[in-house]
Amino acid sequence: MSFPTDRPATWFVTGTSRGLGLELVTQLLQRGDQVAATTRSTERLLAALGDRVDTSRLLPLTVDLRDDEQVRQAVRQATERFGGLDVVVNNAGYGYLAAVEETSAREVRDMLDVQVVGVWNVLRATLPVLREQKSGHVVNVSSILGLTAVPGWGLYCAGKFALEGLTEALAQEMTDFDVKVTIVEPGYFRTDFLTTDSLALPASTTDAYPGLREMTENHLKLQGNQLGNPVKGAEAIIREVVRGDGPLRQLLGSDAHAYAAAKVDALRANLEATAQTADATDFADA
Ligand SMILES: NC(=O)c1ccc[n+]([C@@H]2O[C@H](COP(=O)([O-])OP(=O)(O)OC[C@H]3O[C@@H](n4cnc5c(N)ncnc54)[C@H](OP(=O)(O)O)[C@@H]3O)[C@@H](O)[C@H]2O)c1
């Protein structure tokens, strides 16, 4: 994809009233780009933007991302208002901290509804536009926990691993259409992510996991001290889209990079440990 240089680009960004999404919208408007910004509360988005930026190129949209028709309607409004679409950023998401066995069916569905079904709704509505114009960029905001898993984050990892799987497939499907696809994998960033406004906790717990309760407390205390700067995070995402030649995975943060390196090492050790046995299940005549 060649990012437009002769006109403002049009971005469709989800989850924009706080954190990374809010910072993206702010910087994009400051660049002079056009932004369709989805949120559950346009009042919260507009209040957060205040008079820091000119909002004449902003289309704030109240959208329940889980609702296919609401998403389609939002994309229609965006293309009608701006006359097209260049970049789609699936950013909305939230954390959840509990042991796998403490996670209820409702909590599983809620997470996957936002992080998988919601993204899929946005892709189904936007891909035909990008595909037909043979240009565009899809950015799916995953996490380093979309690549490696740690205790207590099982449900969040399930959502982000699923997001990464569908995005890897999408990236390959889009090569024929000159649509670029990027997976963003942040480490800990100083957004609202670890506040009780964002981070979800289980409806009920057992006393079998005192280590996870302690970890939850420590995460809540980490708020305000995370390594990642969301201003620089948003800058990095925009820079990568404008350049358009980056790798599939954009790691954000030295913590994310270290976790990814450890995952690759563990995977390599696992490959070596199974190298002699993997072919034992093959048909001999195949
Ligand atoms: N901060 C981190 O440490 C970190 C690390 C790795 C990955 N990430 C990922 O980065 C993305 C942005 O998160 P952030 O750090 O900016 O956190 P944040 O400050 O809590 O903002 C999250 C955004 O996601 C939207 N959102 C949250 N829960 C939602 C729900 N149930 N349904 C629909 N939208 C919802 C919110 O949009 P509205 O309220 O406007 O609807 C909000 O603007 C997420 O996908 C997150 O998983 C963050």
Ligand as a Chemical Component Dictionary entry (heavy atoms), coordinates in Angstrom:
data_LIG
# 
_chem_comp.id                   LIG 
_chem_comp.type                 NON-POLYMER 
_chem_comp.pdbx_formal_charge   0 
_chem_comp.three_letter_code    LIG 
# 
loop_
_chem_comp_atom.comp_id 
_chem_comp_atom.atom_id 
_chem_comp_atom.alt_atom_id 
_chem_comp_atom.type_symbol 
_chem_comp_atom.charge 
_chem_comp_atom.model_Cartn_x 
_chem_comp_atom.model_Cartn_y 
_chem_comp_atom.model_Cartn_z 
_chem_comp_atom.pdbx_ordinal 
LIG N1  N1  N 0  -1.687  -0.729 28.088 1  
LIG C1  C1  C 0  -1.131  -1.908 28.040 2  
LIG O1  O1  O 0  -0.339  -2.267 28.924 3  
LIG C2  C2  C 0  -1.406  -2.829 26.882 4  
LIG C3  C3  C 0  -0.512  -3.887 26.662 5  
LIG C4  C4  C 0  -0.742  -4.736 25.594 6  
LIG C5  C5  C 0  -1.824  -4.547 24.772 7  
LIG N2  N2  N 1  -2.690  -3.510 25.015 8  
LIG C6  C6  C 0  -3.838  -3.367 24.108 9  
LIG O2  O2  O 0  -3.886  -2.043 23.615 10 
LIG C7  C7  C 0  -5.235  -1.714 23.277 11 
LIG C8  C8  C 0  -5.575  -0.371 23.880 12 
LIG O3  O3  O 0  -5.590  -0.487 25.293 13 
LIG P1  P1  P 0  -5.118  0.716  26.227 14 
LIG O4  O4  O 0  -3.825  0.332  26.804 15 
LIG O5  O5  O -1 -5.244  1.992  25.537 16 
LIG O6  O6  O 0  -6.186  0.580  27.418 17 
LIG P2  P2  P 0  -7.322  1.606  27.904 18 
LIG O7  O7  O 0  -6.706  2.914  28.277 19 
LIG O8  O8  O 0  -8.060  0.855  28.958 20 
LIG O9  O9  O 0  -8.244  1.834  26.625 21 
LIG C9  C9  C 0  -8.917  0.733  26.076 22 
LIG C10 C10 C 0  -9.873  1.179  24.984 23 
LIG O10 O10 O 0  -10.535 0.001  24.536 24 
LIG C11 C11 C 0  -11.941 0.186  24.567 25 
LIG N3  N3  N 0  -12.597 -0.883 25.344 26 
LIG C12 C12 C 0  -12.281 -1.340 26.569 27 
LIG N4  N4  N 0  -13.157 -2.280 26.961 28 
LIG C13 C13 C 0  -14.052 -2.405 25.946 29 
LIG C14 C14 C 0  -15.220 -3.195 25.771 30 
LIG N5  N5  N 0  -15.654 -4.052 26.697 31 
LIG N6  N6  N 0  -15.916 -3.054 24.607 32 
LIG C15 C15 C 0  -15.496 -2.178 23.667 33 
LIG N7  N7  N 0  -14.409 -1.379 23.804 34 
LIG C16 C16 C 0  -13.710 -1.502 24.927 35 
LIG C17 C17 C 0  -12.234 1.505  25.250 36 
LIG O11 O11 O 0  -13.016 2.227  24.306 37 
LIG P3  P3  P 0  -14.288 3.114  24.692 38 
LIG O12 O12 O 0  -14.363 3.166  26.201 39 
LIG O13 O13 O 0  -13.966 4.411  24.075 40 
LIG O14 O14 O 0  -15.425 2.406  24.085 41 
LIG C18 C18 C 0  -10.882 2.167  25.483 42 
LIG O15 O15 O 0  -10.766 3.386  24.811 43 
LIG C19 C19 C 0  -6.108  -2.866 23.795 44 
LIG O16 O16 O 0  -6.425  -3.728 22.721 45 
LIG C20 C20 C 0  -5.188  -3.581 24.779 46 
LIG O17 O17 O 0  -5.509  -4.943 24.918 47 
LIG C21 C21 C 0  -2.508  -2.644 26.048 48 
# 
loop_
_chem_comp_bond.comp_id 
_chem_comp_bond.atom_id_1 
_chem_comp_bond.atom_id_2 
_chem_comp_bond.value_order 
_chem_comp_bond.pdbx_ordinal 
LIG N1  C1  SING 1  
LIG C1  O1  DOUB 2  
LIG C1  C2  SING 3  
LIG C2  C3  SING 4  
LIG C2  C21 DOUB 5  
LIG C3  C4  DOUB 6  
LIG C4  C5  SING 7  
LIG C5  N2  DOUB 8  
LIG N2  C6  SING 9  
LIG N2  C21 SING 10 
LIG C6  O2  SING 11 
LIG C6  C20 SING 12 
LIG O2  C7  SING 13 
LIG C7  C8  SING 14 
LIG C7  C19 SING 15 
LIG C8  O3  SING 16 
LIG O3  P1  SING 17 
LIG P1  O4  DOUB 18 
LIG P1  O5  SING 19 
LIG P1  O6  SING 20 
LIG O6  P2  SING 21 
LIG P2  O7  DOUB 22 
LIG P2  O8  SING 23 
LIG P2  O9  SING 24 
LIG O9  C9  SING 25 
LIG C9  C10 SING 26 
LIG C10 O10 SING 27 
LIG C10 C18 SING 28 
LIG O10 C11 SING 29 
LIG C11 N3  SING 30 
LIG C11 C17 SING 31 
LIG N3  C12 SING 32 
LIG N3  C16 SING 33 
LIG C12 N4  DOUB 34 
LIG N4  C13 SING 35 
LIG C13 C14 SING 36 
LIG C13 C16 DOUB 37 
LIG C14 N5  SING 38 
LIG C14 N6  DOUB 39 
LIG N6  C15 SING 40 
LIG C15 N7  DOUB 41 
LIG N7  C16 SING 42 
LIG C17 O11 SING 43 
LIG C17 C18 SING 44 
LIG O11 P3  SING 45 
LIG P3  O12 DOUB 46 
LIG P3  O13 SING 47 
LIG P3  O14 SING 48 
LIG C18 O15 SING 49 
LIG C19 O16 SING 50 
LIG C19 C20 SING 51 
LIG C20 O17 SING 52 
# 
